[in-house]
């Protein structure tokens, strides 16, 4: 939750995670609910026990309360959903 962010200003955050499985974890793709939210990530396999992060940048031009969902798909059955929240002033 970013709290208050000025309109037309870019904000970013990192979501950290650890591969707790017994196999290499590979992120195949990440999508967001809007083009104003742009994720970036390491394309290399993550070994069991290793830590990495997903960087999310967003820039909103209108004043509003936002909740953006980022969907992470990898080589597991689980679909991971992350959220970014902010009040744009």
FENBELBEL-V989533 format. One record per residue. PSI is psi in radians with two decimals (999 if undefined). D_FIRST is the distance of its C-alpha to the first C-alpha in Angstrom with 2 decimals. Layout:
# FENBELBEL-V989533
psi: {PSI	PSI}
d_first: {D_FIRST	D_FIRST}
This chain:
# FENBELBEL-V989533
psi: {2.03	-0.20	-2.28	2.29	2.40	2.47	2.48	0.11	2.44	2.39	2.71	2.73	2.85	2.37	2.01	2.54	2.80	2.37	1.83	0.15	-3.14	0.06	2.85	2.39	2.27	2.22	2.07	-0.55	2.67	2.27	2.74	2.86	-0.08	2.67	-0.17	-0.13	2.01	1.99	2.66	2.61	2.90	2.24	-0.08	2.64	2.49	2.10	2.69	2.33	-0.23	2.73	2.54	-3.02	2.82	2.17	2.28	2.18	2.47	2.65	2.06	2.36	-0.18	2.64	2.13	3.04	2.26	2.58	1.99	2.38	2.34	2.18	2.20	2.19	2.29	-2.79	0.66	2.94	-0.38	2.36	2.22	2.29	2.25	2.69	2.51	2.25	2.55	2.75	2.03	2.15	999}
d_first: {0.00	3.81	5.59	8.99	10.37	14.12	15.83	17.60	15.56	14.35	11.06	10.89	9.60	11.82	11.93	14.96	17.55	21.16	23.99	25.36	28.03	31.62	31.56	30.03	26.73	26.61	23.81	25.81	23.20	19.61	18.98	16.22	16.47	17.08	18.80	16.17	14.06	16.24	16.13	18.72	20.13	23.29	26.07	28.18	28.62	26.76	29.30	28.93	27.18	25.71	22.10	20.32	17.01	15.67	14.51	12.44	13.03	12.45	14.31	14.61	17.73	17.61	16.09	14.07	11.01	9.94	9.04	10.63	12.24	13.77	16.97	18.71	22.48	24.75	28.05	27.09	27.35	23.71	21.23	17.73	14.75	11.26	8.37	6.09	4.68	5.87	9.01	11.77	14.51}
